[in-house]
């Protein structure tokens, strides 16, 4: 079974969402999203890869923050962009 070393570098507590009402960039641009992801390094809220603009992936590429969690009600899974694993 594959493992992810990136979760070891995460803060003990998840950061507060910088924009709890939705995707930061979509709100600024007036675009829409499908689902939201919370960056566990800095609290950036971005839209998923099923969304037209894919801002969560864009944030990973720009900032190098590897792990996000679902920011959808009732979901608590995490994803590592580097290892491409649910962690």
Phi and psi restraints in degrees (range 20) as a CNS / XPLOR table:
assign (resid 1 and name C) (resid 2 and name N)
       (resid 2 and name CA) (resid 2 and name C) 1.0 -73.9 20.0 2
assign (resid 2 and name N) (resid 2 and name CA)
       (resid 2 and name C) (resid 3 and name N) 1.0 148.0 20.0 2
assign (resid 2 and name C) (resid 3 and name N)
       (resid 3 and name CA) (resid 3 and name C) 1.0 -124.7 20.0 2
assign (resid 3 and name N) (resid 3 and name CA)
       (resid 3 and name C) (resid 4 and name N) 1.0 164.8 20.0 2
assign (resid 3 and name C) (resid 4 and name N)
       (resid 4 and name CA) (resid 4 and name C) 1.0 -124.1 20.0 2
assign (resid 4 and name N) (resid 4 and name CA)
       (resid 4 and name C) (resid 5 and name N) 1.0 118.7 20.0 2
assign (resid 4 and name C) (resid 5 and name N)
       (resid 5 and name CA) (resid 5 and name C) 1.0 -78.5 20.0 2
assign (resid 5 and name N) (resid 5 and name CA)
       (resid 5 and name C) (resid 6 and name N) 1.0 -15.4 20.0 2
assign (resid 5 and name C) (resid 6 and name N)
       (resid 6 and name CA) (resid 6 and name C) 1.0 -68.0 20.0 2
assign (resid 6 and name N) (resid 6 and name CA)
       (resid 6 and name C) (resid 7 and name N) 1.0 -27.1 20.0 2
assign (resid 6 and name C) (resid 7 and name N)
       (resid 7 and name CA) (resid 7 and name C) 1.0 -66.0 20.0 2
assign (resid 7 and name N) (resid 7 and name CA)
       (resid 7 and name C) (resid 8 and name N) 1.0 -23.9 20.0 2
assign (resid 7 and name C) (resid 8 and name N)
       (resid 8 and name CA) (resid 8 and name C) 1.0 -66.9 20.0 2
assign (resid 8 and name N) (resid 8 and name CA)
       (resid 8 and name C) (resid 9 and name N) 1.0 -25.1 20.0 2
assign (resid 8 and name C) (resid 9 and name N)
       (resid 9 and name CA) (resid 9 and name C) 1.0 -92.2 20.0 2
assign (resid 9 and name N) (resid 9 and name CA)
       (resid 9 and name C) (resid 10 and name N) 1.0 2.5 20.0 2
assign (resid 9 and name C) (resid 10 and name N)
       (resid 10 and name CA) (resid 10 and name C) 1.0 -76.5 20.0 2
assign (resid 10 and name N) (resid 10 and name CA)
       (resid 10 and name C) (resid 11 and name N) 1.0 151.5 20.0 2
assign (resid 10 and name C) (resid 11 and name N)
       (resid 11 and name CA) (resid 11 and name C) 1.0 -60.8 20.0 2
assign (resid 11 and name N) (resid 11 and name CA)
       (resid 11 and name C) (resid 12 and name N) 1.0 156.6 20.0 2
assign (resid 11 and name C) (resid 12 and name N)
       (resid 12 and name CA) (resid 12 and name C) 1.0 -59.2 20.0 2
assign (resid 12 and name N) (resid 12 and name CA)
       (resid 12 and name C) (resid 13 and name N) 1.0 -40.2 20.0 2
assign (resid 12 and name C) (resid 13 and name N)
       (resid 13 and name CA) (resid 13 and name C) 1.0 -113.6 20.0 2
assign (resid 13 and name N) (resid 13 and name CA)
       (resid 13 and name C) (resid 14 and name N) 1.0 144.4 20.0 2
assign (resid 13 and name C) (resid 14 and name N)
       (resid 14 and name CA) (resid 14 and name C) 1.0 -61.8 20.0 2
assign (resid 14 and name N) (resid 14 and name CA)
       (resid 14 and name C) (resid 15 and name N) 1.0 138.6 20.0 2
assign (resid 14 and name C) (resid 15 and name N)
       (resid 15 and name CA) (resid 15 and name C) 1.0 -67.2 20.0 2
assign (resid 15 and name N) (resid 15 and name CA)
       (resid 15 and name C) (resid 16 and name N) 1.0 154.8 20.0 2
assign (resid 15 and name C) (resid 16 and name N)
       (resid 16 and name CA) (resid 16 and name C) 1.0 -65.6 20.0 2
assign (resid 16 and name N) (resid 16 and name CA)
       (resid 16 and name C) (resid 17 and name N) 1.0 137.9 20.0 2
assign (resid 16 and name C) (resid 17 and name N)
       (resid 17 and name CA) (resid 17 and name C) 1.0 -62.9 20.0 2
assign (resid 17 and name N) (resid 17 and name CA)
       (resid 17 and name C) (resid 18 and name N) 1.0 130.7 20.0 2
assign (resid 17 and name C) (resid 18 and name N)
       (resid 18 and name CA) (resid 18 and name C) 1.0 -68.9 20.0 2
assign (resid 18 and name N) (resid 18 and name CA)
       (resid 18 and name C) (resid 19 and name N) 1.0 -32.4 20.0 2
assign (resid 18 and name C) (resid 19 and name N)
       (resid 19 and name CA) (resid 19 and name C) 1.0 -136.3 20.0 2
assign (resid 19 and name N) (resid 19 and name CA)
       (resid 19 and name C) (resid 20 and name N) 1.0 82.7 20.0 2
assign (resid 19 and name C) (resid 20 and name N)
       (resid 20 and name CA) (resid 20 and name C) 1.0 -66.5 20.0 2
assign (resid 20 and name N) (resid 20 and name CA)
       (resid 20 and name C) (resid 21 and name N) 1.0 -14.6 20.0 2
assign (resid 20 and name C) (resid 21 and name N)
       (resid 21 and name CA) (resid 21 and name C) 1.0 -87.0 20.0 2
assign (resid 21 and name N) (resid 21 and name CA)
       (resid 21 and name C) (resid 22 and name N) 1.0 -2.6 20.0 2
assign (resid 21 and name C) (resid 22 and name N)
       (resid 22 and name CA) (resid 22 and name C) 1.0 157.3 20.0 2
assign (resid 22 and name N) (resid 22 and name CA)
       (resid 22 and name C) (resid 23 and name N) 1.0 -172.4 20.0 2
assign (resid 22 and name C) (resid 23 and name N)
       (resid 23 and name CA) (resid 23 and name C) 1.0 -64.7 20.0 2
assign (resid 23 and name N) (resid 23 and name CA)
       (resid 23 and name C) (resid 24 and name N) 1.0 125.2 20.0 2
assign (resid 23 and name C) (resid 24 and name N)
       (resid 24 and name CA) (resid 24 and name C) 1.0 -53.7 20.0 2
assign (resid 24 and name N) (resid 24 and name CA)
       (resid 24 and name C) (resid 25 and name N) 1.0 -51.9 20.0 2
assign (resid 24 and name C) (resid 25 and name N)
       (resid 25 and name CA) (resid 25 and name C) 1.0 -70.8 20.0 2
assign (resid 25 and name N) (resid 25 and name CA)
       (resid 25 and name C) (resid 26 and name N) 1.0 -40.8 20.0 2
assign (resid 25 and name C) (resid 26 and name N)
       (resid 26 and name CA) (resid 26 and name C) 1.0 -61.8 20.0 2
assign (resid 26 and name N) (resid 26 and name CA)
       (resid 26 and name C) (resid 27 and name N) 1.0 -40.0 20.0 2
assign (resid 26 and name C) (resid 27 and name N)
       (resid 27 and name CA) (resid 27 and name C) 1.0 -62.4 20.0 2
assign (resid 27 and name N) (resid 27 and name CA)
       (resid 27 and name C) (resid 28 and name N) 1.0 -40.9 20.0 2
assign (resid 27 and name C) (resid 28 and name N)
       (resid 28 and name CA) (resid 28 and name C) 1.0 -68.3 20.0 2
assign (resid 28 and name N) (resid 28 and name CA)
       (resid 28 and name C) (resid 29 and name N) 1.0 -39.6 20.0 2
assign (resid 28 and name C) (resid 29 and name N)
       (resid 29 and name CA) (resid 29 and name C) 1.0 -86.8 20.0 2
assign (resid 29 and name N) (resid 29 and name CA)
       (resid 29 and name C) (resid 30 and name N) 1.0 -16.0 20.0 2
assign (resid 29 and name C) (resid 30 and name N)
       (resid 30 and name CA) (resid 30 and name C) 1.0 76.7 20.0 2
assign (resid 30 and name N) (resid 30 and name CA)
       (resid 30 and name C) (resid 31 and name N) 1.0 25.1 20.0 2
assign (resid 30 and name C) (resid 31 and name N)
       (resid 31 and name CA) (resid 31 and name C) 1.0 -100.0 20.0 2
assign (resid 31 and name N) (resid 31 and name CA)
       (resid 31 and name C) (resid 32 and name N) 1.0 173.5 20.0 2
assign (resid 31 and name C) (resid 32 and name N)
       (resid 32 and name CA) (resid 32 and name C) 1.0 -110.7 20.0 2
assign (resid 32 and name N) (resid 32 and name CA)
       (resid 32 and name C) (resid 33 and name N) 1.0 162.9 20.0 2
assign (resid 32 and name C) (resid 33 and name N)
       (resid 33 and name CA) (resid 33 and name C) 1.0 -131.3 20.0 2
assign (resid 33 and name N) (resid 33 and name CA)
       (resid 33 and name C) (resid 34 and name N) 1.0 164.4 20.0 2
assign (resid 33 and name C) (resid 34 and name N)
       (resid 34 and name CA) (resid 34 and name C) 1.0 -99.7 20.0 2
assign (resid 34 and name N) (resid 34 and name CA)
       (resid 34 and name C) (resid 35 and name N) 1.0 -57.3 20.0 2
assign (resid 34 and name C) (resid 35 and name N)
       (resid 35 and name CA) (resid 35 and name C) 1.0 -136.3 20.0 2
assign (resid 35 and name N) (resid 35 and name CA)
       (resid 35 and name C) (resid 36 and name N) 1.0 160.9 20.0 2
assign (resid 35 and name C) (resid 36 and name N)
       (resid 36 and name CA) (resid 36 and name C) 1.0 -114.3 20.0 2
assign (resid 36 and name N) (resid 36 and name CA)
       (resid 36 and name C) (resid 37 and name N) 1.0 151.9 20.0 2
assign (resid 36 and name C) (resid 37 and name N)
       (resid 37 and name CA) (resid 37 and name C) 1.0 -130.1 20.0 2
assign (resid 37 and name N) (resid 37 and name CA)
       (resid 37 and name C) (resid 38 and name N) 1.0 140.9 20.0 2
assign (resid 37 and name C) (resid 38 and name N)
       (resid 38 and name CA) (resid 38 and name C) 1.0 -106.9 20.0 2
assign (resid 38 and name N) (resid 38 and name CA)
       (resid 38 and name C) (resid 39 and name N) 1.0 122.9 20.0 2
assign (resid 38 and name C) (resid 39 and name N)
       (resid 39 and name CA) (resid 39 and name C) 1.0 -69.8 20.0 2
assign (resid 39 and name N) (resid 39 and name CA)
       (resid 39 and name C) (resid 40 and name N) 1.0 125.0 20.0 2
assign (resid 39 and name C) (resid 40 and name N)
       (resid 40 and name CA) (resid 40 and name C) 1.0 -84.7 20.0 2
assign (resid 40 and name N) (resid 40 and name CA)
       (resid 40 and name C) (resid 41 and name N) 1.0 0.3 20.0 2
assign (resid 40 and name C) (resid 41 and name N)
       (resid 41 and name CA) (resid 41 and name C) 1.0 -92.0 20.0 2
assign (resid 41 and name N) (resid 41 and name CA)
       (resid 41 and name C) (resid 42 and name N) 1.0 -40.4 20.0 2
assign (resid 41 and name C) (resid 42 and name N)
       (resid 42 and name CA) (resid 42 and name C) 1.0 -132.1 20.0 2
assign (resid 42 and name N) (resid 42 and name CA)
       (resid 42 and name C) (resid 43 and name N) 1.0 -9.6 20.0 2
assign (resid 42 and name C) (resid 43 and name N)
       (resid 43 and name CA) (resid 43 and name C) 1.0 90.5 20.0 2
assign (resid 43 and name N) (resid 43 and name CA)
       (resid 43 and name C) (resid 44 and name N) 1.0 6.2 20.0 2
assign (resid 43 and name C) (resid 44 and name N)
       (resid 44 and name CA) (resid 44 and name C) 1.0 -61.3 20.0 2
assign (resid 44 and name N) (resid 44 and name CA)
       (resid 44 and name C) (resid 45 and name N) 1.0 134.7 20.0 2
assign (resid 44 and name C) (resid 45 and name N)
       (resid 45 and name CA) (resid 45 and name C) 1.0 -107.1 20.0 2
assign (resid 45 and name N) (resid 45 and name CA)
       (resid 45 and name C) (resid 46 and name N) 1.0 119.3 20.0 2
assign (resid 45 and name C) (resid 46 and name N)
       (resid 46 and name CA) (resid 46 and name C) 1.0 -130.8 20.0 2
assign (resid 46 and name N) (resid 46 and name CA)
       (resid 46 and name C) (resid 47 and name N) 1.0 163.9 20.0 2
assign (resid 46 and name C) (resid 47 and name N)
       (resid 47 and name CA) (resid 47 and name C) 1.0 -85.8 20.0 2
assign (resid 47 and name N) (resid 47 and name CA)
       (resid 47 and name C) (resid 48 and name N) 1.0 154.1 20.0 2
assign (resid 47 and name C) (resid 48 and name N)
       (resid 48 and name CA) (resid 48 and name C) 1.0 -74.8 20.0 2
assign (resid 48 and name N) (resid 48 and name CA)
       (resid 48 and name C) (resid 49 and name N) 1.0 175.2 20.0 2
assign (resid 48 and name C) (resid 49 and name N)
       (resid 49 and name CA) (resid 49 and name C) 1.0 -73.3 20.0 2
assign (resid 49 and name N) (resid 49 and name CA)
       (resid 49 and name C) (resid 50 and name N) 1.0 -10.0 20.0 2
assign (resid 49 and name C) (resid 50 and name N)
       (resid 50 and name CA) (resid 50 and name C) 1.0 -83.7 20.0 2
assign (resid 50 and name N) (resid 50 and name CA)
       (resid 50 and name C) (resid 51 and name N) 1.0 -11.8 20.0 2
assign (resid 50 and name C) (resid 51 and name N)
       (resid 51 and name CA) (resid 51 and name C) 1.0 -81.8 20.0 2
assign (resid 51 and name N) (resid 51 and name CA)
       (resid 51 and name C) (resid 52 and name N) 1.0 152.1 20.0 2
assign (resid 51 and name C) (resid 52 and name N)
       (resid 52 and name CA) (resid 52 and name C) 1.0 -58.1 20.0 2
assign (resid 52 and name N) (resid 52 and name CA)
       (resid 52 and name C) (resid 53 and name N) 1.0 -36.3 20.0 2
assign (resid 52 and name C) (resid 53 and name N)
       (resid 53 and name CA) (resid 53 and name C) 1.0 -97.6 20.0 2
assign (resid 53 and name N) (resid 53 and name CA)
       (resid 53 and name C) (resid 54 and name N) 1.0 -17.7 20.0 2
assign (resid 53 and name C) (resid 54 and name N)
       (resid 54 and name CA) (resid 54 and name C) 1.0 52.7 20.0 2
assign (resid 54 and name N) (resid 54 and name CA)
       (resid 54 and name C) (resid 55 and name N) 1.0 49.3 20.0 2
assign (resid 54 and name C) (resid 55 and name N)
       (resid 55 and name CA) (resid 55 and name C) 1.0 -69.1 20.0 2
assign (resid 55 and name N) (resid 55 and name CA)
       (resid 55 and name C) (resid 56 and name N) 1.0 -27.7 20.0 2
assign (resid 55 and name C) (resid 56 and name N)
       (resid 56 and name CA) (resid 56 and name C) 1.0 -64.9 20.0 2
assign (resid 56 and name N) (resid 56 and name CA)
       (resid 56 and name C) (resid 57 and name N) 1.0 -44.7 20.0 2
assign (resid 56 and name C) (resid 57 and name N)
       (resid 57 and name CA) (resid 57 and name C) 1.0 -65.2 20.0 2
assign (resid 57 and name N) (resid 57 and name CA)
       (resid 57 and name C) (resid 58 and name N) 1.0 -39.3 20.0 2
assign (resid 57 and name C) (resid 58 and name N)
       (resid 58 and name CA) (resid 58 and name C) 1.0 -61.6 20.0 2
assign (resid 58 and name N) (resid 58 and name CA)
       (resid 58 and name C) (resid 59 and name N) 1.0 -41.8 20.0 2
assign (resid 58 and name C) (resid 59 and name N)
       (resid 59 and name CA) (resid 59 and name C) 1.0 -61.6 20.0 2
assign (resid 59 and name N) (resid 59 and name CA)
       (resid 59 and name C) (resid 60 and name N) 1.0 -43.8 20.0 2
assign (resid 59 and name C) (resid 60 and name N)
       (resid 60 and name CA) (resid 60 and name C) 1.0 -58.4 20.0 2
assign (resid 60 and name N) (resid 60 and name CA)
       (resid 60 and name C) (resid 61 and name N) 1.0 -47.1 20.0 2
assign (resid 60 and name C) (resid 61 and name N)
       (resid 61 and name CA) (resid 61 and name C) 1.0 -64.2 20.0 2
assign (resid 61 and name N) (resid 61 and name CA)
       (resid 61 and name C) (resid 62 and name N) 1.0 -37.5 20.0 2
assign (resid 61 and name C) (resid 62 and name N)
       (resid 62 and name CA) (resid 62 and name C) 1.0 -77.2 20.0 2
assign (resid 62 and name N) (resid 62 and name CA)
       (resid 62 and name C) (resid 63 and name N) 1.0 -40.0 20.0 2
assign (resid 62 and name C) (resid 63 and name N)
       (resid 63 and name CA) (resid 63 and name C) 1.0 -105.6 20.0 2
assign (resid 63 and name N) (resid 63 and name CA)
       (resid 63 and name C) (resid 64 and name N) 1.0 -19.2 20.0 2
assign (resid 63 and name C) (resid 64 and name N)
       (resid 64 and name CA) (resid 64 and name C) 1.0 75.8 20.0 2
assign (resid 64 and name N) (resid 64 and name CA)
       (resid 64 and name C) (resid 65 and name N) 1.0 14.8 20.0 2
assign (resid 64 and name C) (resid 65 and name N)
       (resid 65 and name CA) (resid 65 and name C) 1.0 -79.6 20.0 2
assign (resid 65 and name N) (resid 65 and name CA)
       (resid 65 and name C) (resid 66 and name N) 1.0 113.5 20.0 2
assign (resid 65 and name C) (resid 66 and name N)
       (resid 66 and name CA) (resid 66 and name C) 1.0 -80.8 20.0 2
assign (resid 66 and name N) (resid 66 and name CA)
       (resid 66 and name C) (resid 67 and name N) 1.0 -28.5 20.0 2
assign (resid 66 and name C) (resid 67 and name N)
       (resid 67 and name CA) (resid 67 and name C) 1.0 -116.2 20.0 2
assign (resid 67 and name N) (resid 67 and name CA)
       (resid 67 and name C) (resid 68 and name N) 1.0 131.6 20.0 2
assign (resid 67 and name C) (resid 68 and name N)
       (resid 68 and name CA) (resid 68 and name C) 1.0 -122.9 20.0 2
assign (resid 68 and name N) (resid 68 and name CA)
       (resid 68 and name C) (resid 69 and name N) 1.0 161.9 20.0 2
assign (resid 68 and name C) (resid 69 and name N)
       (resid 69 and name CA) (resid 69 and name C) 1.0 -124.8 20.0 2
assign (resid 69 and name N) (resid 69 and name CA)
       (resid 69 and name C) (resid 70 and name N) 1.0 157.9 20.0 2
assign (resid 69 and name C) (resid 70 and name N)
       (resid 70 and name CA) (resid 70 and name C) 1.0 -61.2 20.0 2
assign (resid 70 and name N) (resid 70 and name CA)
       (resid 70 and name C) (resid 71 and name N) 1.0 138.7 20.0 2
assign (resid 70 and name C) (resid 71 and name N)
       (resid 71 and name CA) (resid 71 and name C) 1.0 -110.3 20.0 2
assign (resid 71 and name N) (resid 71 and name CA)
       (resid 71 and name C) (resid 72 and name N) 1.0 29.7 20.0 2
assign (resid 71 and name C) (resid 72 and name N)
       (resid 72 and name CA) (resid 72 and name C) 1.0 -100.0 20.0 2
assign (resid 72 and name N) (resid 72 and name CA)
       (resid 72 and name C) (resid 73 and name N) 1.0 141.6 20.0 2
assign (resid 72 and name C) (resid 73 and name N)
       (resid 73 and name CA) (resid 73 and name C) 1.0 -56.6 20.0 2
assign (resid 73 and name N) (resid 73 and name CA)
       (resid 73 and name C) (resid 74 and name N) 1.0 133.6 20.0 2
assign (resid 73 and name C) (resid 74 and name N)
       (resid 74 and name CA) (resid 74 and name C) 1.0 82.2 20.0 2
assign (resid 74 and name N) (resid 74 and name CA)
       (resid 74 and name C) (resid 75 and name N) 1.0 -1.0 20.0 2
assign (resid 74 and name C) (resid 75 and name N)
       (resid 75 and name CA) (resid 75 and name C) 1.0 -112.5 20.0 2
assign (resid 75 and name N) (resid 75 and name CA)
       (resid 75 and name C) (resid 76 and name N) 1.0 140.4 20.0 2
assign (resid 75 and name C) (resid 76 and name N)
       (resid 76 and name CA) (resid 76 and name C) 1.0 -135.6 20.0 2
assign (resid 76 and name N) (resid 76 and name CA)
       (resid 76 and name C) (resid 77 and name N) 1.0 17.8 20.0 2
assign (resid 76 and name C) (resid 77 and name N)
       (resid 77 and name CA) (resid 77 and name C) 1.0 -76.6 20.0 2
assign (resid 77 and name N) (resid 77 and name CA)
       (resid 77 and name C) (resid 78 and name N) 1.0 157.0 20.0 2
assign (resid 77 and name C) (resid 78 and name N)
       (resid 78 and name CA) (resid 78 and name C) 1.0 -123.6 20.0 2
assign (resid 78 and name N) (resid 78 and name CA)
       (resid 78 and name C) (resid 79 and name N) 1.0 152.1 20.0 2
assign (resid 78 and name C) (resid 79 and name N)
       (resid 79 and name CA) (resid 79 and name C) 1.0 -130.8 20.0 2
assign (resid 79 and name N) (resid 79 and name CA)
       (resid 79 and name C) (resid 80 and name N) 1.0 134.5 20.0 2
assign (resid 79 and name C) (resid 80 and name N)
       (resid 80 and name CA) (resid 80 and name C) 1.0 -102.2 20.0 2
assign (resid 80 and name N) (resid 80 and name CA)
       (resid 80 and name C) (resid 81 and name N) 1.0 118.5 20.0 2
assign (resid 80 and name C) (resid 81 and name N)
       (resid 81 and name CA) (resid 81 and name C) 1.0 -66.9 20.0 2
assign (resid 81 and name N) (resid 81 and name CA)
       (resid 81 and name C) (resid 82 and name N) 1.0 -35.4 20.0 2
assign (resid 81 and name C) (resid 82 and name N)
       (resid 82 and name CA) (resid 82 and name C) 1.0 -67.7 20.0 2
assign (resid 82 and name N) (resid 82 and name CA)
       (resid 82 and name C) (resid 83 and name N) 1.0 -51.9 20.0 2
assign (resid 82 and name C) (resid 83 and name N)
       (resid 83 and name CA) (resid 83 and name C) 1.0 -87.0 20.0 2
assign (resid 83 and name N) (resid 83 and name CA)
       (resid 83 and name C) (resid 84 and name N) 1.0 -9.0 20.0 2
assign (resid 83 and name C) (resid 84 and name N)
       (resid 84 and name CA) (resid 84 and name C) 1.0 52.4 20.0 2
assign (resid 84 and name N) (resid 84 and name CA)
       (resid 84 and name C) (resid 85 and name N) 1.0 53.5 20.0 2
assign (resid 84 and name C) (resid 85 and name N)
       (resid 85 and name CA) (resid 85 and name C) 1.0 -135.6 20.0 2
assign (resid 85 and name N) (resid 85 and name CA)
       (resid 85 and name C) (resid 86 and name N) 1.0 147.9 20.0 2
assign (resid 85 and name C) (resid 86 and name N)
       (resid 86 and name CA) (resid 86 and name C) 1.0 -78.7 20.0 2
assign (resid 86 and name N) (resid 86 and name CA)
       (resid 86 and name C) (resid 87 and name N) 1.0 126.1 20.0 2
